[in-house]
Amino acid sequence: MDLTSIIELLFYTLPAVVTGLIAAYFFKTHVENENKRRNFLLRRETNKQALPLRLQAFERLTLFLERISLNKLLIRIKPTGKDPEKYSHKLIGIVEQEFEHNLAQQIYVSETAWKAVVTSKNLIVKIIRTTAAKEEIETAEQLRADILTNLGKNDGPTNAAISYLKIEVKKIF
């Protein structure tokens, strides 16, 4: 083969190679776009199913926080005896039971929202324990009255957690 035959062969094969490379590029781009579209549709469908579950989790956690808020807890659970220690254990037991009932909700909320709920619960338990440990508290009624009196001085830990949950729900929409 002489040089002119090689150049002639190049002129015939070069356009085919360029066309093949362009076709491969477009095919690769098309496949990537198609995968992105499928992932988007899958995510959209998953979100459509998960959104009601997430909202329900926020509702249940808000209800939990409302139920363990000290003013509502102390009104709902009245002392049955005179012993402040038994009454404090009863209150803490109810808070822990409510918490355990809502443990699964942490799957549907952010880590910071869950931490706000846990911190609120822990502060409620701490308030009950520290008030019950005071030496001047001799009866369950005194314990109840002291907690309610001190609660009137501040907002209560559950309100902060509820406010945070509301902010999280607004982020969803």
C-alpha positions as CSV (number, residue, x, y, z in Angstrom):
1,M,0.0,0.0,0.0
2,D,1.2,3.3,-0.9
3,L,0.8,6.6,1.0
4,T,-2.2,7.7,-1.1
5,S,-4.1,4.5,-0.3
6,I,-3.5,5.0,3.4
7,I,-4.6,8.6,3.3
8,E,-7.7,7.6,1.3
9,L,-8.5,4.9,3.9
10,L,-8.1,7.5,6.6
11,F,-10.5,9.8,4.9
12,Y,-13.1,7.0,4.8
13,T,-12.6,5.7,8.4
14,L,-12.1,9.0,10.2
15,P,-15.7,10.2,9.7
16,A,-17.0,6.8,10.8
17,V,-14.8,6.9,14.0
18,V,-15.9,10.5,14.8
19,T,-19.5,9.5,14.3
20,G,-19.1,6.5,16.5
21,L,-17.5,8.5,19.3
22,I,-20.3,11.1,19.1
23,A,-22.9,8.4,19.2
24,A,-21.2,6.7,22.2
25,Y,-21.1,10.1,24.0
26,F,-24.8,10.8,23.3
27,F,-25.8,7.2,24.3
28,K,-23.8,7.5,27.6
29,T,-25.4,10.9,28.3
30,H,-28.9,9.5,27.6
31,V,-28.3,6.5,29.9
32,E,-27.1,8.8,32.7
33,N,-30.1,11.1,32.3
34,E,-32.5,8.1,32.2
35,N,-31.0,6.8,35.5
36,K,-31.3,10.2,37.1
37,R,-35.0,10.4,36.0
38,R,-35.7,6.9,37.4
39,N,-34.0,7.8,40.7
40,F,-36.0,11.1,40.8
41,L,-39.3,9.2,40.2
42,L,-38.4,6.6,42.8
43,R,-37.5,9.3,45.4
44,R,-40.7,11.2,44.6
45,E,-42.8,8.0,45.1
46,T,-40.9,7.2,48.4
47,N,-41.5,10.7,49.7
48,K,-45.1,10.5,48.8
49,Q,-45.4,7.4,51.0
50,A,-43.1,8.6,53.8
51,L,-44.5,12.1,54.2
52,P,-47.7,11.0,56.0
53,L,-45.5,8.8,58.3
54,R,-43.2,11.7,59.1
55,L,-46.1,14.0,59.9
56,Q,-47.7,11.4,62.1
57,A,-44.4,11.1,63.9
58,F,-44.3,14.8,64.6
59,E,-47.9,14.7,65.7
60,R,-47.2,11.8,68.1
61,L,-44.1,13.5,69.5
62,T,-46.0,16.7,70.1
63,L,-48.7,14.8,71.8
64,F,-46.1,13.0,73.9
65,L,-44.6,16.4,74.9
66,E,-48.0,17.8,75.8
67,R,-48.8,14.8,77.9
68,I,-45.6,15.0,79.9
69,S,-45.6,18.7,80.4
70,L,-45.5,19.2,84.1
71,N,-48.7,21.3,84.4
72,K,-50.8,18.7,82.4
73,L,-49.1,15.7,84.0
74,L,-49.7,17.0,87.6
75,I,-53.3,17.8,86.8
76,R,-53.9,14.4,85.2
77,I,-52.1,12.4,87.8
78,K,-53.2,13.3,91.3
79,P,-51.4,11.9,94.4
80,T,-53.1,8.8,95.8
81,G,-51.2,8.8,99.1
82,K,-49.1,11.1,101.2
83,D,-45.6,9.8,100.4
84,P,-43.8,12.2,98.0
85,E,-41.3,9.6,97.0
86,K,-44.0,7.2,95.7
87,Y,-45.7,10.1,93.9
88,S,-42.5,11.1,92.2
89,H,-41.8,7.5,91.2
90,K,-45.3,7.3,89.8
91,L,-44.9,10.5,87.8
92,I,-41.4,9.5,86.5
93,G,-42.8,6.0,85.6
94,I,-45.6,7.6,83.6
95,V,-43.2,9.9,81.7
96,E,-40.9,6.9,81.0
97,Q,-43.8,4.8,79.9
98,E,-45.0,7.5,77.5
99,F,-41.5,7.9,76.2
100,E,-41.1,4.2,75.5
101,H,-44.4,4.1,73.7
102,N,-43.1,6.8,71.3
103,L,-39.5,5.5,70.8
104,A,-40.1,4.4,67.2
105,Q,-40.9,7.9,66.1
106,Q,-37.2,8.8,66.1
107,I,-36.9,7.0,62.8
108,Y,-39.0,9.7,61.1
109,V,-37.6,12.9,62.6
110,S,-34.1,14.5,62.4
111,E,-31.5,13.7,65.0
112,T,-31.7,17.2,66.5
113,A,-35.5,17.0,66.8
114,W,-35.2,13.7,68.6
115,K,-32.5,15.1,70.9
116,A,-34.8,18.0,71.7
117,V,-37.5,15.5,72.7
118,V,-35.2,13.4,74.8
119,T,-33.7,16.5,76.5
120,S,-37.2,17.7,77.3
121,K,-38.1,14.3,78.8
122,N,-34.9,14.2,80.8
123,L,-35.4,17.7,82.2
124,I,-39.0,16.8,83.3
125,V,-37.6,13.8,85.1
126,K,-34.8,15.9,86.7
127,I,-37.3,18.5,87.9
128,I,-39.4,15.9,89.5
129,R,-36.4,14.2,91.2
130,T,-34.8,17.4,92.4
131,T,-38.1,18.7,93.8
132,A,-38.8,15.4,95.5
133,A,-35.3,15.4,97.0
134,K,-35.9,18.7,98.9
135,E,-36.1,18.2,102.6
136,E,-39.0,20.6,103.2
137,I,-41.2,18.4,100.9
138,E,-43.1,16.1,103.3
139,T,-46.3,15.1,101.4
140,A,-47.2,14.3,97.9
141,E,-49.4,17.4,97.7
142,Q,-46.5,19.6,98.8
143,L,-44.4,18.0,96.0
144,R,-47.1,18.7,93.5
145,A,-47.6,22.3,94.7
146,D,-43.9,23.0,94.7
147,I,-43.5,21.7,91.1
148,L,-46.4,23.8,89.9
149,T,-45.2,26.9,91.7
150,N,-41.7,26.6,90.2
151,L,-43.2,25.8,86.8
152,G,-45.0,29.2,86.9
153,K,-41.6,30.9,87.1
154,N,-40.4,29.5,83.7
155,D,-41.8,28.2,80.5
156,G,-41.2,24.5,81.0
157,P,-38.9,22.3,79.0
158,T,-41.6,20.8,76.7
159,N,-42.5,24.2,75.1
160,A,-39.0,24.5,73.7
161,A,-39.1,21.0,72.2
162,I,-42.6,21.6,70.7
163,S,-41.3,24.9,69.2
164,Y,-38.4,23.0,67.6
165,L,-40.8,20.3,66.2
166,K,-42.9,23.0,64.6
167,I,-39.8,24.5,62.9
168,E,-38.9,21.0,61.6
169,V,-42.4,20.5,60.2
170,K,-42.2,23.9,58.5
171,K,-39.0,22.8,56.8
172,I,-40.9,19.9,55.2
173,F,-43.3,22.2,53.4
